[in-house]
Amino acid sequence: MQISSLSLHSRRQRWLALAFFGLVLLLIGLHLYVLTLPASIGPIPETGEAEAHWWGFWPVRYPPIWMVWLGAGAVIGSMLWGWWRVSFPAISDDGEKPASQPFLPANQTSLVVFSLVLIAAFFAFPIAHTRWGDAYIIANAMAWPDPALRLTHSWQAPLDVFLHSQLWLAFHQRFGWSDATPVYRLLSPLAGMLYLTVALQLGQIKKLAPAWLTFGLLASLGVVQLFFGYVENYSFAAAGILAYLWIGLGALDGKRPLWLAAAVLALLNATHPSTIVLSPSLLYIAWQQWRSGRVSAQRGLVEVGLPVVLAAAGTLLLMEAGGHGLAALFSTDRPGGGDGRWLVPLFATTTRWEHYTLFSWPHLRDFLNEQMLVAPVALPALLILWAGTFRGGLRSTFRALPDEEKSTLRFLMIAAACYWLFVWLWNPDYGGQRDWDLFSLSTIPSTLLLVWLLPRFLTNSRLLRAVALPLILFQALHTAAFIYQNTLPWQWPG
């Protein structure tokens, strides 16, 4: 439904747009505030106390200050320009364009060109440090001189570690690779190619959002950091999550078989076991297909269960063949890291691998910092939209949705909620900042949920453009600062 008059519904949408503008201004203000903080020494050797509190925004301190101010001006300018087009449509535009049409030059060809430029950047600007998470350990353990101690198999990421280790073994002598960093600089950009390809395909799904909006929000996520030669086990997991959600949306509509969605998720689980948290969303697809009569209960169980069993059996055989089977899974390579504890403790920390309790301010602060680092607009925007549902006119829009639309919403909400729950409950052995990469995967389903919701709250195409452009631009600049920070040389403190 297109709204061009100053109806009650239109005025509510304008107030919603103003709330989004307020969000962007708040985020810009936080960026500028972080620039004023001192880099004092804190409890973590290479991290100041201020950074420990504001690490989700800390990358803004690394680019030249004039670039930060220029970026803030560009975002504010995009808001003013968008609002001008909304307020004076007769002057700014010849007529109302459907929300499904491309914005500016962002047709499919230009999005493909932008993807190619971004892929080239994946290869050209690899990260220069290995200080986050297990990156330093992985890069050296995979190339350890003693073959008996060399990392070739790990239950933390069975297929991912195996793929990288075998590529290093095959080519390290020919190219003189002293550690496994070159392997990750080759494969993680390839994972990025898969991620961007799926993002382009998602842009073609008319029930989501215009292609420029879908691609813009997904391609500006801090998750793309994982594709810049990042030495860890999450690059293919990130691309796989997006691919699963794309195939899952097709399975909901009956355009793709249930077994394909199950097979992709099962393979994804073998790549990185943390993605098991998406299983409830697969069960929802199966339930919807059974409810619609597309599959029987027996066939649904087979289509979901068989790929899972085959992937699990294949992974177990791979690990046993590598001498790192079930015995390692229940001992040296057990889930939960150094202390073997999976979840954030409820009331007290008892090991050096536990940093806070579940309902403490430091835990909430780390959760918010992680979301701000990787997807600064997603969670706040979803909260604004949730608040908007309390307005009767907007709530009625959802009541009138057809069943297919409602099933899409539930599928994306289940996927996002399960990942948020995982991030909230899982204990980060290295702390939230160093385990940002594991938790960053949660922002993919939540961003896709935002992509689906925005055009349904902002049915006026001019308002949608006016709101989405500043969101995408701010997130892109925020992620660019994050990537720039991590391409700077860094050495372990002596």
N, C-alpha and C positions, 0 to 999 in steps of 0.2 A: 504494500500500500504506500503510495507517494503522497506526501503532505506538503503543500505549498502555501496554504493560507495560515493565518494566525489563529488557528483553532486551539481549543484547550489542549488537545493532544500535541499539537505543534509547540505550544508554549512549554509543555512539560519536557519535550525533547530538547528545547533550547536550554532549559535549566539543567538538564542532564549534560549537555555539551559544556555549559559553563563549569559544571563540577569537574569535568575532565580537564578543562583549561586550568582550573585551580590545582588539580593534581600535578600537571606538568610544571606549573610555576613553583609548587612546593618542591618537586624533585630538583629543579634548577637551583632553588634556594639551598637545598641540602648540598648540592655539588659545591656551590660557592662557599658555604659554611665550612665544609671539609678542607677547603684550601687554606683556611685560617688556622687550622689545628697544628700544634707542634708535634714533631716526630720524636717524642720523648721515649726513653728506654723503658720497656715494660717487662712482664714476666716471660715473654718468648724472646730469645736472643735477637732474632732478626726482625722483630716486630715491635714497634712502639706501642705505648699504652693507648694512644689515640687511635692508631690503626686497629688495635684489638677490639675497640668499641665500634669503629666505623668502617670496617674492612670492605663492606659491600659497596661503598662509595670511594674507597681509597685510590683506585686507579686514576681518578680525575687529577691527582696531584702530579702525575708523570708527564703529560704533554705540556708544551709551553703555555704559559698563562694566557697569552693572547689568543691561542687557539680555543681555550675553554670559554673565554668571553665571546669569541666569534661564534662558537657553537651555540651558546646560550642565546645570543642575538638572533641566530638563524631559526631556532625553535620558536622563540617569541614572535618573530616575524611571520612564521608559518601560521601561527594561531591568529594573528591580526589579519592576515590575508584571507584565511579561511572564513573568519567571521564576517569580513567585508563582503565576501561572495554570498554568504547566507543573508546578510542584511540588505544588500542591494543587488538582487539577482538580475534585475533589468539592465543594470549597468555592467555587471561583472560577467554575465553569461547570456547567451542568446536564448536559452531555454533549459528546462530541467532535463537532466540525463538520467536514465535508469541507473540504480546503484550497481547493477551487474556489469556496466560498461567500464572500460579501462580508465584510469585516472592519469592525467597528464600524458606523457609518452609511454606509460607502462603497459603496453600491449605485450602479447606473449613473446614477440621477437625481442623487444627491449629487455624483458625479464631474462630471457635466455642469454643475451649479451652480458647482462649484469652478472649472471651466474658464472659465465666463463671468466670474467674479470676476477670474481671472487675466488674461483678455483685456482687461477694463476697466483693470486695472493697467498693461498694456502701453501703453495710450493715455494714462493719467493720470500716469504717472511716467517720462517719457522721460529718457534719460541727458542730463547737462548739459555734458559735455565732449567734445572731439574729439581727445584726446591719443594714443589708441591707434592704431597702424598708420597707414593712409593716410586716416583719417577726415577730418582737417583738409584734406588735399589734395583729396579727392573732393568734399567739401561746397562748396568754393570753385571748383574747376576746372569742375564741372558748370554753374556759374552765371557763368563768366568773361565779362566785358563784350564781349570780341572774339569773335564767333561762330567765326572761323577757328581760334581756340585753345581753344575750349570742348570739354570732355570729353563726348562722346556715344557713343564706341565704345572698347572696350578688350578685348584678348585675355585679360586677367587674369580677366574675368568677362563674356563677350560679351552674353548675354541680360539679365543682371542690370543692367549699366551702361546698356544701351540702354533698358530699361524705365523706370528711374529718370530718365534724361535726358529721355526723351520726355514723361514726366509733368510734369517741371519746365518744359519748353518750352511745354507746353500751358496751364499754369495759373499761371505765376509772375507774369505781368502782372496777372491778375485778382485774385490774393491778395497781391501785393506781396512775393513771396518773394525775398529778397536773395541767398540761397544755397540749396543743395539739401537742407538739414536737414529742412524740413517734409515733403518727399517721403518721406524715410526714416522719419519719425515716423508717416506714414500707412501705408506699405507693409510695414514690418517687423512691426507688430502683425498685419497680415493674414497674413503668413507664420506668425506664432505661432498664429493661429487654425487654419491648416492643420496645423501640428505637433500641437496638442492634439487636433484631430479624429482624426488618425491614431492618436495615443496611446490615445484612447478605443476605437478600432476594434481595436487590438492587444490591449486588455484583454478583448475578447470571444473571443479565440483560446484555447480551453481548454488547448491543449498548451503554452502559455507559462507562465502563472502566474495567480493570482487577479487580477481587474481592479484592485483597490486597489493591489496590489504593482507591477504593470506601470505603471500610470499614475503612482503615487507616485515611483518611481525616475526615470522619464522626465521628469516635470514639475518635478522638483527639481534637475535638472542645471543647471550654470552656463550651458549653451547657451541657456537662455531669456533670458539677458542680450541676446542678439542680437535679441530681439523688442521690446525697450523703446526703439524709435526709434533703434537702433544704426546709425550712419553707416558702413557698410562693405558688402561684397559677399557676405555669408555667410548672411543670414537665410533666403532661399529655398533655399539649398543645404542648410541644416540640416533644414528641413521636407521637402525632396525626398529626403534620405537616409533619413529615417524612413519616408516613403511608399514608397520603393523596397524597403526591407527588408520592409515589410508585404506589398506585392504579391509580392515574391520568395518569402515564406513560403507564400503562396497558390499560387504557380506550382509550388513543390516538391510540394505536395499534389495538384496537378492541378486545383485549383479556379479558377485563372486561367491564361490563355494565356501561353506563353513570350514571344511578341512584345510583350505589354503590359509585362512586366518590362523587356525590352530597350528599349522606347520610353521608359519613365520614366527609365531610367538614361541613355539617350542625351540626352534633354532636360536632365537634371541635369548631364551633362558640359558641355553648351553654356552652362548657367547659371554653373557654376564648374568649370574643367578639373581641379582637384585631385581631384574625385570619380571620375576615371578609375580611381583605385586600387581601386574596387569591382568592376572588370571581371572579375577572377578569380571572384568570387562568382556573377556572371551566367553565366560559362562552366560553373560547377559545376551551376547549375540546368539548363542545357541538357544537360549530360552525364547528369544524373539523369533528365531526361525521355526522353532517348534510351535510357538503360539500362532504364527501366521500360516502354519500348515506346509511350509516348505520342506521340512524334514520331520520324520517320525522321531519319537523319543529314543528308540534303539539306534537308529542311524545317527542321530545327534551325538549320542554317547560314543559311537565308534569314530565319527569324524573329529571329535575333540580329543578322545582318549588315545587313539592309535598314534597320531603324530607325537604326542607327549611321551608315550611309552618308547617309541622308536628313537626319539632324540635322547631320552634319558639313557636307554640301553647303549646307544652309540657312544655317548659321552663316557659312560662307565667303562666300556671296552677300550676306548682311547686312553683313558687314564690308567687302567690296569696294565695295558700294553706298555705304557711309559714308566711303569714301576711306581706310580703315584696314585694308587687306587683308593679303595675304601679305608684302608688302614691310615693313609695320610689324611683323608677327609675327617676322620674322627680323632686325629691327634695333632700332628704338626701343622696341618693346613686346614684346621677347623674354622668355620665361620666365626666372626666376632673379634678377629684381630688378636692383639697381644694378650688380652685376658680372657678371650673366648666368650665374652659377654655381648650379646646381640643388642640389647635395648638400653636406652638411657635409664639410669637407676631412679627409682621413685623418690627415695627420701635421703640417701646419703651416698657419697662417692667413697669407694673402698680401694680402688687401684689407681695407678698413675695414668691409666688409659680412660678414666672417667673424669669428665671435666665439669659436670654440673648435674643437677637433678631435673626431673622431668618438668616440674611446674615452677622452675626458677626463672628469674629475669635473664641471667646469662644464656640460658637455653633459648628463650624466646628471642633474645637479641641476635644470637647466631642464626636462628631460623630466618628472621627478617633480613639479616645481612646477606644470607645466601640467596634469598629470593631477589633482593635488590641488585646483587652483583650480576646475576645471570639474566633476569627478566624484570627489570625495574618497573615496568608498566603493567605487567600481567596481573599480579595479585591485587594491587590497589585498584586497578580498573574493574576487576571482577567484584571487588567489594562495593564499588560505586554502583555497578549494575544490580547487585543484590539489593542494595538499599533502594534502588529505583523500583524494584518490584513491589514495594509497599505503597506505591502510588497506583490507585485503582486503574487508571487508563492504561498503564504499561502492563499491569498484571493481566488485564483482559486480553491483551495481544497473545499471551502464551496460552491462555485457556482456549483460544480459537485455533491454535495450531493443529494441523492434521497429525494423526498417530505416527506417521513416518518421521515427522519433524521432532515429535516428542521423544521417540526412541533414539534419535541421534543425540539429542540433548542429554538423555540419561546415560548413554554410552560414554560420551565425553566427560560427564560429571563423575561417573564411576572411575574412569581411568585417572582423572585428575585427583580425585579425593583419595584414592588408594595410594598414589605416589606422595601426596602431601602427608598422609598418615605415616608412610614409611620414613620420610624425612624427619618427621617429628619424633618418631619412636626410636629410630636406629641410632646406636651410640657411635659417634665419630671418634675413632681412636686418636686421630691426630688433631682433633678439634674441628669446629665447623669451617674455619677458613682453609685449612689444608685439605679437608675432605670436600671442598666445594664441587669437585668434578663428579664424585659419586652422586651428590645431591642435585647437581645441575640437571640431571635427566628428568626430574620432576616437572620442570618448567615446560617441557614439550607438550604433554597433554593439556596443561592448564592454558597455554597460549592458544592451542587449537580450540579450546572451549571459548576463549575470548573472541577468536576469529568468528566462530559460529554466532555468538551472542550479539556482537556489536551491530550488525545490520538489522537485527530484529528489535533492538531498542531504538536505534536511530534509523528509522525507515525513510527519512528525508535524505536523499543522496548527497545534497550539499552539506548538511550537518555531519553526515558520516565522513565525508572527505575532510571537512574542517577539523574534526576530532582525531581521525586516524593519522593524518600526516604528522602532527606534532608528536604523537605517541611513537610512531615509527622512527622519526628523526631523532628524538631524544634517546631512544633505546639504541639506535645505531651509533650515535656519538659516544654514548656510555660504553658500549662494547668495543668501539675503536680504541678508546683510552685503555681499556683492559688488555686488549691485544698488544697495543704499543708498549705497555708496561712489561709484558712478559716476553717481548722481543729484545729488551735491553739486557746487556751482559750482567750476570750475577754470579758471585762466588760464595761458597759456604764460608761463614765467619771462621777466621783462623784461631 
